Amino acid sequence: MSIKDIIIQILLEKYPLSLKEISTIIRKKRKVSYQAVHKAITELKNCGITVRTEGKYRLDTDWIKSQHHFYSGAMKKYIEPKPSDDKVQSHWFTTVRSVQEFLINAYEKNLLNRIGPKRICIQVRRLFPVVALIFTHLNTKFKSFLKENEVYILCRTNTLSDRWTAKYLRSLGVNVKTGVHISHYNSAVYGDCAILWYFFHPPKVQKSLESTHAKFNQKHSLTSLKLTDHFLNKGINMYLILNRSNTLIEDLHTTTLNEFN
């Protein structure tokens, strides 16, 4: 079990806890440095899994809800077995570029949308410029991608970076709303497939992203996109889950589209 998994398990049983308290509990079970615990909980916080209030940590309630939806769907799959190709699938990636290539390949082979309307509903915590870049690449590779697919995006935050990215996406024909309370973090649904993802950036990459997001300047938007393009090849750990739970898909569809009605 990783340090991150242990921290989540600890905070499931007791909260809120300070970094020192969490470290003490972990170090009673295994040999690990205080710095390693600090690094792990910082990464969990940056991913929206934990929150820090008055110096103490607890699990983010929105993240807990997203996990509930996912595992409820997974349980339903096992209780009511479907054909083998309907199982929940998980994938690990080491760069954003590899994720993009995987999704492009899945789109080309029609693996994500076997039935249903060509509508994509997305809910994200933040709209980093990398989102604009990925859609630009998709639109370049598939000339009619945004004409054939209705895309709806909800973003929880509403910073200048979020608004600029939203404006850029709208120019491509994407429907976007920022500053919206969302029921899921980093999730999307396309046809009969729900996609959930979790990033674990190295500290330097995370710090660079946070800095770019916080200091984003509209005048430097093109420069930001070039920096983002470089970011696509940086090393990360990303966990991607493909889930065909009807309950999860319907919830993502409903909560997203209701904001545009």
ChimeraX attribute file (.defattr): number of C-alpha atoms within 10 A of each C-alpha:
attribute: neighborCount
match mode: 1-to-1
recipient: residues
	/A:1	5
	/A:2	7
	/A:3	16
	/A:4	17
	/A:5	11
	/A:6	17
	/A:7	22
	/A:8	16
	/A:9	12
	/A:10	17
	/A:11	16
	/A:12	13
	/A:13	8
	/A:14	10
	/A:15	13
	/A:16	19
	/A:17	17
	/A:18	16
	/A:19	17
	/A:20	13
	/A:21	12
	/A:22	23
	/A:23	20
	/A:24	13
	/A:25	13
	/A:26	19
	/A:27	13
	/A:28	9
	/A:29	9
	/A:30	9
	/A:31	8
	/A:32	13
	/A:33	12
	/A:34	16
	/A:35	9
	/A:36	13
	/A:37	22
	/A:38	15
	/A:39	16
	/A:40	20
	/A:41	23
	/A:42	20
	/A:43	20
	/A:44	23
	/A:45	17
	/A:46	18
	/A:47	19
	/A:48	19
	/A:49	20
	/A:50	22
	/A:51	19
	/A:52	17
	/A:53	10
	/A:54	7
	/A:55	10
	/A:56	15
	/A:57	21
	/A:58	21
	/A:59	22
	/A:60	15
	/A:61	14
	/A:62	17
	/A:63	18
	/A:64	16
	/A:65	14
	/A:66	19
	/A:67	15
	/A:68	13
	/A:69	19
	/A:70	21
	/A:71	15
	/A:72	14
	/A:73	20
	/A:74	18
	/A:75	12
	/A:76	15
	/A:77	18
	/A:78	11
	/A:79	9
	/A:80	8
	/A:81	11
	/A:82	11
	/A:83	6
	/A:84	7
	/A:85	8
	/A:86	15
	/A:87	16
	/A:88	18
	/A:89	12
	/A:90	13
	/A:91	12
	/A:92	15
	/A:93	16
	/A:94	17
	/A:95	17
	/A:96	21
	/A:97	18
	/A:98	15
	/A:99	18
	/A:100	16
	/A:101	12
	/A:102	14
	/A:103	15
	/A:104	16
	/A:105	13
	/A:106	13
	/A:107	15
	/A:108	11
	/A:109	11
	/A:110	11
	/A:111	14
	/A:112	21
	/A:113	19
	/A:114	13
	/A:115	12
	/A:116	10
	/A:117	13
	/A:118	16
	/A:119	16
	/A:120	19
	/A:121	23
	/A:122	24
	/A:123	27
	/A:124	21
	/A:125	22
	/A:126	21
	/A:127	25
	/A:128	23
	/A:129	27
	/A:130	21
	/A:131	17
	/A:132	21
	/A:133	19
	/A:134	17
	/A:135	17
	/A:136	16
	/A:137	14
	/A:138	18
	/A:139	15
	/A:140	11
	/A:141	11
	/A:142	15
	/A:143	11
	/A:144	11
	/A:145	16
	/A:146	17
	/A:147	14
	/A:148	12
	/A:149	15
	/A:150	16
	/A:151	20
	/A:152	21
	/A:153	22
	/A:154	28
	/A:155	23
	/A:156	20
	/A:157	19
	/A:158	17
	/A:159	16
	/A:160	16
	/A:161	23
	/A:162	23
	/A:163	20
	/A:164	20
	/A:165	25
	/A:166	26
	/A:167	17
	/A:168	19
	/A:169	21
	/A:170	15
	/A:171	10
	/A:172	15
	/A:173	15
	/A:174	20
	/A:175	17
	/A:176	21
	/A:177	22
	/A:178	20
	/A:179	15
	/A:180	16
	/A:181	14
	/A:182	19
	/A:183	19
	/A:184	27
	/A:185	25
	/A:186	21
	/A:187	21
	/A:188	23
	/A:189	26
	/A:190	25
	/A:191	19
	/A:192	20
	/A:193	23
	/A:194	27
	/A:195	20
	/A:196	21
	/A:197	17
	/A:198	18
	/A:199	20
	/A:200	18
	/A:201	21
	/A:202	14
	/A:203	15
	/A:204	9
	/A:205	15
	/A:206	18
	/A:207	13
	/A:208	12
	/A:209	19
	/A:210	14
	/A:211	11
	/A:212	17
	/A:213	19
	/A:214	12
	/A:215	11
	/A:216	19
	/A:217	14
	/A:218	14
	/A:219	8
	/A:220	9
	/A:221	16
	/A:222	11
	/A:223	12
	/A:224	20
	/A:225	18
	/A:226	13
	/A:227	15
	/A:228	21
	/A:229	17
	/A:230	12
	/A:231	18
	/A:232	18
	/A:233	13
	/A:234	15
	/A:235	16
	/A:236	20
	/A:237	15
	/A:238	19
	/A:239	16
	/A:240	18
	/A:241	18
	/A:242	20
	/A:243	25
	/A:244	22
	/A:245	23
	/A:246	15
	/A:247	14
	/A:248	24
	/A:249	22
	/A:250	14
	/A:251	15
	/A:252	23
	/A:253	21
	/A:254	12
	/A:255	17
	/A:256	25
	/A:257	15
	/A:258	8
	/A:259	13
	/A:260	12
	/A:261	5
